[in-house]
């Protein structure tokens, strides 16, 4: 019986009738399903990659267009510059488009190609350590440079100061840069140094947790009120009658602090605030309220009081800002070694690959061909009449020819 059974199994196996065990069947089935879904996933991913390439090429083309408009260079020269910016992007762990955007903005300000490239590098460093976009960092850096008359070769010092204050305060680089952009010019006119301004911004910002743009505006108001001259008192001042020029001067004079020097010129506002802060705890609550109201008005008086109460912290932050050389590059090195830096490096390579593999000229050709096709269709409609009527006629003809159309269908299609 055993021998016969073996023969039957062998014969069945030779005929291909034995089948497979349930484990083998399950394994093969799962393999087939995996391959099936893998194929669909690959196709779907290929579609995503194609869309991403088109979007990336569009970004590159926009950057090239802005570059050409800003500089007036030829297509060839613009492409060469773009290649340079892509190489800079590899070093900076940023995209070539971001570098080109920053450089173009500085060229619009009249900077040379070399200066623009250097400033673009500083802007990229600011954007990465401050979690800002390329446009934001360029805007803030420009504002600080113009407000404090900083030359291009010293722009990285601004980023160093922002980075140093960020490390010792409960504020961040991006917020400090935004706040400074609101008040840089006014502060410089008031004689308040950048180191001191950043210290003021950080002190008020970390205590109040207000948006740094709002904090910057509050100091804009404070410095403006300190330098305010009431028109009603200007005539008395011109006649050397010794009248106070503003409410701030009146309040300070009552506390034994001069707003102007012996020649009648305004003193450095930072030094004036130093004197007020040094005596703040000795003032009565009435005097403190009067000083705050005079300096900052109703809307910003709380920020002024916060500064006075935390002036020691502000002086510490000012010292950190003054001794900040190299701080930004140390932080930037940490970014370059991070996963985010690697991803930006990949994005830069993807931009280069997309533009090389497909290119904007190829996409322009597709768009131009589509435009031509639409123009031809428009001419046909204008010449022959409404297209739906032609299609309806063709449908009627096919229906009659096929013999399967009723009169109702013909009427419906014609309608």
C-alpha positions as CSV (number, residue, x, y, z in Angstrom):
1,X,0.0,0.0,0.0
2,X,2.9,2.4,0.9
3,X,4.6,1.6,-2.4
4,X,1.4,2.2,-4.4
5,X,0.7,5.5,-2.5
6,X,4.2,6.7,-3.4
7,X,3.6,5.9,-7.0
8,X,0.3,7.8,-7.0
9,X,2.0,10.9,-5.5
10,X,4.8,10.7,-8.0
11,X,2.4,10.4,-10.9
12,X,0.4,13.3,-9.5
13,X,3.5,15.4,-9.1
14,X,4.6,14.7,-12.6
15,X,1.2,15.7,-13.9
16,X,1.4,19.0,-11.9
17,X,-1.7,18.0,-9.8
18,X,-0.2,18.0,-6.3
19,X,-0.5,21.8,-5.8
20,X,1.4,23.7,-3.0
21,X,1.2,23.7,0.7
22,X,-0.8,26.5,2.3
23,X,2.3,28.2,3.6
24,X,3.9,28.3,0.1
25,X,0.6,29.5,-1.3
26,X,0.4,32.3,1.3
27,X,4.0,33.3,0.7
28,X,3.6,33.5,-3.1
29,X,0.3,35.4,-2.7
30,X,1.8,38.0,-0.4
31,X,4.8,38.4,-2.8
32,X,2.4,39.0,-5.7
33,X,0.4,41.6,-3.7
34,X,3.6,43.3,-2.6
35,X,4.8,43.5,-6.1
36,X,1.5,44.9,-7.3
37,X,1.3,47.6,-4.7
38,X,5.0,48.3,-5.1
39,X,4.4,48.9,-8.8
40,X,1.5,51.3,-8.1
41,X,3.6,53.1,-5.4
42,X,6.5,53.5,-7.9
43,X,4.2,54.9,-10.5
44,X,2.6,57.3,-8.0
45,X,6.0,58.4,-6.7
46,X,7.3,58.9,-10.2
47,X,4.3,61.3,-10.8
48,X,5.1,63.2,-7.6
49,X,8.7,63.5,-8.6
50,X,7.8,64.8,-12.0
51,X,5.5,67.4,-10.4
52,X,8.2,68.4,-8.0
53,X,10.7,68.8,-10.8
54,X,8.4,71.1,-12.7
55,X,7.8,73.2,-9.6
56,X,11.5,73.3,-8.9
57,X,12.3,74.3,-12.5
58,X,9.7,77.1,-12.1
59,X,11.5,78.4,-9.0
60,X,14.9,78.4,-10.8
61,X,13.5,80.1,-13.8
62,X,11.9,82.8,-11.6
63,X,15.2,83.4,-9.8
64,X,17.0,83.6,-13.2
65,X,14.4,86.1,-14.5
66,X,14.8,88.3,-11.4
67,X,18.6,88.1,-11.8
68,X,18.5,89.2,-15.4
69,X,16.2,92.1,-14.6
70,X,18.4,93.3,-11.7
71,X,21.7,93.1,-13.6
72,X,20.8,93.3,-17.3
73,X,23.1,90.3,-18.0
74,X,22.6,87.9,-20.9
75,X,21.0,84.5,-20.6
76,X,24.4,82.8,-20.7
77,X,25.8,85.1,-18.0
78,X,22.8,84.6,-15.8
79,X,23.1,80.8,-16.1
80,X,26.8,81.0,-15.2
81,X,25.9,83.1,-12.1
82,X,23.2,80.6,-11.2
83,X,25.8,77.8,-11.4
84,X,28.0,79.9,-9.0
85,X,25.1,80.3,-6.6
86,X,24.4,76.6,-6.7
87,X,28.0,75.9,-5.8
88,X,27.8,78.4,-3.0
89,X,24.6,76.5,-1.9
90,X,26.6,73.3,-1.6
91,X,29.1,74.9,0.7
92,X,26.4,76.7,2.8
93,X,23.9,73.8,2.8
94,X,21.3,76.0,1.2
95,X,19.6,76.0,-2.2
96,X,20.9,77.9,-5.2
97,X,17.6,79.7,-5.5
98,X,17.9,81.1,-2.0
99,X,21.4,82.3,-2.6
100,X,20.4,83.8,-5.9
101,X,17.4,85.5,-4.3
102,X,19.5,87.1,-1.7
103,X,22.3,88.2,-4.1
104,X,19.7,89.7,-6.5
105,X,18.2,91.8,-3.8
106,X,21.6,93.2,-2.9
107,X,22.4,93.9,-6.5
108,X,19.1,95.9,-6.7
109,X,20.6,98.1,-3.9
110,X,23.6,98.9,-6.1
111,X,26.0,96.4,-4.7
112,X,28.6,94.8,-7.1
113,X,28.5,91.1,-8.0
114,X,31.3,90.4,-5.6
115,X,29.7,92.4,-2.7
116,X,26.3,90.8,-3.5
117,X,27.7,87.3,-3.3
118,X,29.4,88.0,0.1
119,X,26.3,89.6,1.5
120,X,24.2,86.7,0.2
121,X,26.4,84.4,2.2
122,X,25.9,86.5,5.3
123,X,22.1,86.6,4.6
124,X,22.0,82.8,4.3
125,X,23.8,82.3,7.6
126,X,21.3,84.7,9.2
127,X,18.4,82.8,7.7
128,X,19.6,79.4,8.8
129,X,20.5,80.2,12.4
130,X,17.4,82.5,12.7
131,X,14.9,80.2,11.1
132,X,14.1,82.8,8.5
133,X,13.3,82.7,4.8
134,X,15.9,84.1,2.4
135,X,13.7,87.1,1.7
136,X,13.2,87.9,5.5
137,X,16.9,87.6,6.4
138,X,17.9,89.8,3.4
139,X,15.3,92.4,4.5
140,X,16.4,92.5,8.1
141,X,20.1,92.5,7.3
142,X,19.6,95.4,4.8
143,X,17.6,97.4,7.4
144,X,20.3,97.0,10.0
145,X,23.1,97.9,7.6
146,X,21.3,101.0,6.3
147,X,20.1,102.1,9.7
148,X,23.6,101.9,11.3
149,X,25.6,102.7,8.1
150,X,27.4,99.3,8.2
151,X,29.6,98.5,5.2
152,X,29.2,95.2,3.3
153,X,32.4,93.7,4.6
154,X,31.2,94.2,8.2
155,X,27.7,92.7,7.7
156,X,28.6,89.4,9.4
157,X,29.3,91.3,12.6
158,X,25.6,92.1,12.8
159,X,24.8,88.4,12.6
160,X,27.4,87.8,15.3
161,X,25.7,90.3,17.6
162,X,22.2,88.8,17.0
163,X,23.6,85.3,17.7
164,X,25.4,86.3,20.9
165,X,22.3,87.9,22.4
166,X,20.2,85.0,21.4
167,X,22.5,82.6,23.3
168,X,22.1,84.5,26.7
169,X,18.5,85.7,26.5
170,X,15.1,84.1,26.1
171,X,14.8,85.5,22.6
172,X,15.9,84.2,19.2
173,X,17.9,85.5,16.3
174,X,15.0,85.9,14.0
175,X,12.9,87.9,16.5
176,X,15.8,90.2,17.4
177,X,16.5,90.8,13.7
178,X,12.8,91.6,13.1
179,X,12.7,93.9,16.1
180,X,15.8,95.8,15.1
181,X,14.5,96.3,11.6
182,X,11.7,98.4,13.0
183,X,13.8,100.9,14.9
184,X,17.4,100.8,13.6
185,X,17.4,104.2,11.9
186,X,15.7,106.0,14.8
187,X,18.0,104.4,17.4
188,X,21.1,105.4,15.4
189,X,19.9,109.0,15.2
190,X,19.3,108.9,18.9
191,X,22.9,107.8,19.5
192,X,21.9,104.4,20.7
193,X,24.4,101.8,19.6
194,X,23.4,98.5,18.0
195,X,24.8,96.6,21.0
196,X,22.6,98.6,23.3
197,X,19.5,98.4,21.1
198,X,19.7,94.6,20.9
199,X,20.1,94.5,24.7
200,X,17.0,96.6,25.1
201,X,15.0,94.5,22.6
202,X,16.1,91.2,24.3
203,X,15.2,92.5,27.8
204,X,11.7,93.6,27.0
205,X,11.1,90.8,24.6
206,X,11.9,88.0,27.0
207,X,9.9,89.5,29.9
208,X,6.8,90.5,28.0
209,X,6.8,87.8,25.4
210,X,5.4,90.2,22.9
211,X,6.0,89.9,19.2
212,X,9.5,91.4,18.5
213,X,8.1,93.6,15.8
214,X,5.8,95.2,18.5
215,X,8.8,95.5,20.9
216,X,10.8,97.3,18.1
217,X,7.9,99.7,17.5
218,X,7.7,100.5,21.2
219,X,11.3,101.7,21.2
220,X,10.7,103.6,18.0
221,X,8.0,105.5,20.0
222,X,10.3,106.0,23.0
223,X,13.2,107.4,21.0
224,X,10.8,109.6,19.0
225,X,9.2,111.0,22.2
226,X,12.6,111.7,23.7
227,X,13.5,113.8,20.6
228,X,10.1,115.4,20.3
229,X,9.9,119.2,20.1
230,X,6.6,120.8,20.8
231,X,5.9,123.5,18.3
232,X,4.4,125.7,21.0
233,X,7.7,125.7,22.9
234,X,10.0,126.0,19.9
235,X,9.6,129.8,19.8
236,X,10.6,130.2,23.4
237,X,13.6,127.9,22.8
238,X,14.7,130.0,19.8
239,X,14.4,133.2,21.9
240,X,16.7,131.6,24.5
241,X,14.1,131.7,27.2
242,X,15.2,128.3,28.5
243,X,11.9,126.6,28.1
244,X,11.7,122.8,28.0
245,X,11.1,121.4,24.5
246,X,9.0,118.4,25.5
247,X,7.2,116.6,28.3
248,X,10.2,114.3,28.6
249,X,12.6,117.1,29.2
250,X,10.2,118.6,31.8
251,X,9.9,115.4,33.8
252,X,13.7,114.7,33.6
253,X,14.5,118.2,34.7
254,X,12.4,117.7,37.7
255,X,14.5,114.6,38.6
256,X,17.8,116.4,38.1
257,X,18.6,114.8,34.7
258,X,19.4,116.8,31.6
259,X,18.1,115.8,28.2
260,X,20.4,118.4,26.4
261,X,24.0,119.3,26.9
262,X,25.5,122.8,27.6
263,X,25.3,123.7,23.9
264,X,21.6,122.9,23.7
265,X,22.1,119.7,21.7
266,X,20.5,116.5,22.6
267,X,22.6,114.1,24.7
268,X,23.1,110.5,23.8
269,X,19.7,108.9,24.6
270,X,21.4,105.7,25.8
271,X,23.3,107.7,28.5
272,X,20.1,109.5,29.5
273,X,18.4,106.1,30.0
274,X,21.4,104.9,32.0
275,X,20.9,107.8,34.4
276,X,17.1,107.2,34.7
277,X,17.7,103.5,35.3
278,X,20.4,104.1,37.9
279,X,17.9,106.1,40.0
280,X,14.7,104.2,39.2
281,X,14.4,102.5,42.5
282,X,14.8,105.8,44.3
283,X,11.9,107.4,42.5
284,X,8.4,107.5,44.1
285,X,5.7,105.5,42.4
286,X,4.2,108.8,41.2
287,X,7.5,109.9,39.6
288,X,8.0,106.5,38.0
289,X,4.5,106.7,36.5
290,X,5.1,110.3,35.2
291,X,8.5,109.3,33.7
292,X,7.1,106.2,32.0
293,X,4.2,108.2,30.6
294,X,6.4,111.0,29.3
295,X,8.9,108.6,27.7
296,X,6.5,106.0,26.2
297,X,3.0,107.2,26.3
298,X,0.0,105.1,27.2
299,X,0.5,102.3,24.7
300,X,4.2,101.6,25.4
301,X,4.7,102.6,29.1
302,X,4.7,99.0,30.3
303,X,7.6,98.2,28.0
304,X,9.5,101.2,29.4
305,X,8.9,100.1,33.0
306,X,10.0,96.5,32.2
307,X,13.3,97.9,30.8
308,X,13.9,100.1,33.9
309,X,13.2,97.2,36.2
310,X,15.5,94.8,34.3
311,X,18.2,97.2,33.3
312,X,21.0,95.1,34.8
313,X,20.1,92.2,32.4
314,X,20.1,94.7,29.5
315,X,23.7,95.8,30.4
316,X,24.8,92.1,30.5
317,X,23.3,91.5,27.1
318,X,25.0,94.6,25.7
319,X,28.4,93.3,26.9
320,X,27.7,89.9,25.2
321,X,26.8,91.7,21.9
322,X,30.0,93.8,22.1
323,X,32.2,90.7,22.5
324,X,30.4,88.5,19.9
325,X,33.0,87.9,17.2
326,X,32.6,84.5,15.6
327,X,29.4,83.6,17.4
328,X,27.3,83.2,14.2
329,X,29.7,80.8,12.5
330,X,29.8,78.5,15.5
331,X,26.0,78.2,15.4
332,X,26.0,77.8,11.7
333,X,28.4,74.9,11.9
334,X,25.9,73.1,14.1
335,X,23.2,73.7,11.4
336,X,25.5,72.4,8.7
337,X,26.0,69.1,10.6
338,X,22.2,68.7,11.3
339,X,19.6,66.7,9.4
340,X,18.0,70.0,8.2
341,X,21.3,71.0,6.6
342,X,21.6,67.7,4.8
343,X,18.0,68.1,3.5
344,X,18.8,71.5,2.2
345,X,21.9,70.1,0.5
346,X,19.7,67.5,-1.1
347,X,17.2,70.1,-2.3
348,X,20.0,72.1,-3.9
349,X,21.2,69.0,-5.8
350,X,17.6,68.3,-6.8
351,X,17.3,71.8,-8.2
352,X,20.4,71.3,-10.3
353,X,19.4,67.9,-11.5
354,X,15.9,69.1,-12.4
355,X,17.1,72.0,-14.4
356,X,19.7,69.8,-16.2
357,X,17.4,66.8,-16.8
358,X,14.4,68.7,-18.1
359,X,15.2,72.4,-18.2
360,X,13.0,75.5,-18.4
361,X,13.4,75.6,-22.2
362,X,11.7,72.3,-22.6
363,X,8.8,73.4,-20.4
364,X,8.6,76.7,-22.3
365,X,8.3,74.7,-25.5
366,X,5.4,72.7,-24.1
367,X,3.6,75.8,-22.9
368,X,4.3,77.6,-26.2
369,X,2.9,74.6,-28.2
370,X,-0.2,74.6,-26.1
371,X,-0.6,78.4,-26.7
372,X,-0.3,77.8,-30.5
373,X,-2.9,75.0,-30.3
374,X,-5.3,77.3,-28.4
375,X,-4.8,80.1,-31.0
376,X,-5.6,77.6,-33.8
377,X,-8.7,76.4,-32.0
378,X,-9.8,80.1,-31.5
379,X,-9.4,80.8,-35.2
380,X,-11.4,77.7,-36.1
381,X,-14.3,78.8,-33.8
382,X,-14.2,82.3,-35.3
383,X,-14.2,81.0,-38.8
384,X,-16.5,78.0,-38.7
385,X,-18.9,78.9,-35.9
386,X,-19.6,77.3,-32.6
387,X,-17.8,74.0,-32.2
388,X,-20.6,72.2,-30.3
389,X,-22.8,72.6,-33.5
390,X,-20.1,70.8,-35.5
391,X,-19.9,68.0,-32.9
392,X,-23.6,67.7,-32.8
393,X,-23.8,67.4,-36.6
394,X,-21.1,64.7,-36.5
395,X,-23.1,62.9,-33.9
396,X,-26.3,63.0,-35.9
397,X,-24.6,61.7,-39.0
398,X,-23.1,58.8,-37.1
399,X,-26.4,58.0,-35.5
400,X,-28.3,58.0,-38.8
401,X,-25.6,56.0,-40.5
402,X,-25.7,53.4,-37.7
403,X,-29.5,53.2,-37.9
404,X,-29.8,53.1,-34.1
405,X,-30.8,56.7,-33.4
406,X,-34.4,57.7,-32.8
407,X,-35.8,61.1,-33.8
408,X,-35.9,62.2,-30.2
409,X,-32.2,61.6,-29.8
410,X,-31.5,63.6,-33.0
411,X,-33.5,66.5,-31.7
412,X,-31.8,66.3,-28.3
413,X,-28.3,66.3,-29.8
414,X,-29.2,69.2,-32.1
415,X,-30.4,71.2,-29.1
